[in-house]
Amino acid sequence: MKQALEQIQKSADELIAAAQSVAQVEELRVRFLGKKGELTAILKQMGKLSPEERPVVGALANEVREAITQDITARTKELQEAQLQQRLLEETMDVTLPGERPVQGKRHPFEKVLRELKEIFLGMGFDVVSGPEVELDHYNFEMLNMPKSHPARDTQDTFYITENVLLRTQTSPMQIRTMEKTKPPIRIICPGRVYRSDAVDATHSPIFHQIEGLVVDENVTFSDLKGTLEMFIKKLYGEGTRVRFRPHHFPYTEPSAEMDMSCFKCGGKGCSLCKGEGWIEILGCGMVHPKVLENCGIDPEKYSGFAFGVGLERIVMMRYGIDDMRLLYENDLRFLKQF
């Protein structure tokens, strides 16, 4: 048994010295010192020795274990140091080289214009609210004075999930939800994505963005609507911009109007942008229909209000002279870097 212990130590010394990685050293540790290792196997046979031989063999076994452990520790340290030196050599960095400026991203044209619009309305005392894009028919149509039989529904190609659940076609449902939960005075804007089953072309998309506004209080009149929207347009396009209102019909406002602004490119003289008319249609608006107020539990005899809605894509395209809406969604860096 003494010879076997000496042979184990000799074999371990040679193999550990020849190991080329920390993993190989660990394998040798398990081979010689593990629970099923060679040294452990020898020690299990000590019961066969005489009482006089056991202390001698036990002491030798401890010496062999200690020697192998020291060899493993020393070789592991050597290999780890060699690995570190190799990494330092491979990862050496020339600190004298000039640095590279990190690529800095920019805000998307949508986000830039949306932030500007929010600042304008926040400055006029409005709050910004948001809500679900998957909406109930109850909020998207019925509470807005558009029951299932209303012809206005035919003009909105809606994505229905079920008979009563749909992708919202406008952000108006958040006006309804706000009026249900909040007592007047109310002054909010509702920006967000909306969905309609439109074919994709230069001016249409099944996904687009709207910003709708709502004011409800005592003694709110159409002149308040005109003043608010005129200030909004002047803040956005300059003090020299003029606006005009044309009668229109929306089921949720009465009276209703379309608002035009003087062409910012030609100043109203007529050009290719405004198709020679000098005016550009910008948004729809009107006084909140009494039925809508009543649906939300607001007394139309005491309170009145106005609402408006504008497409964010239209404003972005007009602001930057973009003639194809699809460019805003394609994420082409050649296009986005211009902004």
Secondary structure by P-SEA (a helix, b strand, c coil): caaaaaaaaaaaaaaaaacccaaaaaaaaaaccccccaaaaaaaacccccccaaaaaaaaaaaaaaaaaaaaaaaaaaaaaaaaaaaaaaacccccccccccbbbbccaaaaaaaaaaaaaaaabbbbbbbbcccccccccccccccccccccccccccccccccccccccaaaaaaaaacccccccccccccccccccccccccccbbbbbbbbbcccccaaaaaaaaaaaaaaaccccbbbbbbbbbbcccccbbbbbcccccccccccccccccccccccccccccaaaaaaacccccccccccccccaaaaaaaacccccccccccccccccccc
